[in-house]
Amino acid sequence: MDIWIHPHARGRMEERGTTEEEIIKTVEEGERFPARFGRTGFRRNFSFGKVWKGRAYKTKQIEAYGVKEGKEWIIITVMVKYF
C-alpha cells in the first residue's frame, strides 16, 4: 500500500507527538471508518507508557484522515489522543 503524507499532516505530526512510522502502521493495520467530506479515517492504539506535556499516559491513539487517489493513500491530517 502506498501512503503519502501531506505537508499539513507532517506539521501536525510534530506538534501532536507522532511519527511517520506510527501513521503508516495506523493506515495499514488500524480500524478504518468513514469520515466527513468523503474522506477515510484510520484509528489505532499504541502502547505509550511515557510522559507527554508533563503527564504520564499508558496509551497513544492515532487517527489519520485521508483520501485514496489511484493506488495511493494521501494522509491529510493526523489527530493524537493520550489516555
N, C-alpha and C positions, 0 to 999 in steps of 0.2 A: 504494500500500500504506500503510495507516495503522499507525503504530507509536507506542505509548505506553510511556514508561519509568517503571517503578515507583519510588517514593521510595527503596526499598532499593538498587536498581540505581544511582540517581543518587548516592547516598553512596559506593558502590563505585567509580563513575567517577572521582570526585575523588581518592580515596586511591590509586587504581591508575594514574592518568595517562591517561585517555582523555576524549574529548569526545562530546557528543550527535551531532555530525555523523559521527564515525567509527562510532558504534554504528549509526546509520541506514544508512550505506554497507555495514556488515557484514551487516545483515539483508537489505538489498536486493540486494547483489551477491556476498555471500560464499557459501562452501560451507555447505550445510545437512545436518545429521546428527541422528539420534535421540539423545535424552538420557534420563536417569533420570526416573522419575515421570511419564512421558508427555509430557515437555517436548521442545522442539526446540532444538538448538544451532545457532549460526551462527558461522562462523570466516572471518576474512580477515586477510591480512598487509598491512601498510602500511610504506612506506619511512620510516625514522625518522631516522637519521644525527645523533643528538643524545645528550646525556648525561642519564641517569636515575639518580638516587640515587648520584651520584659515578662512574658507569661509562658508557662510550660504547657505544651499540648501533646497528646498521645497520637492524634490523627490529623492528617492534612488531606483535604478533599479538593481535587482539581476538577473544574468544569471548563471545558474548551468548547467554543462555539465556532462553527464553520459552515462552508458550502462546498459542494462537490462540483468540480469542473473537469469533465472528462474522467480520467482515472485518478485525479489528484484531489486531495482534501486541502482546502485553503482555510487555515485557522485564523479567524478574525479577531477574537478576543479571548481572554482567559480570566476566570474567577478562581480565587483560592479561599477556602474556609478552613479554619483551625478549630479543633474541638478535642 
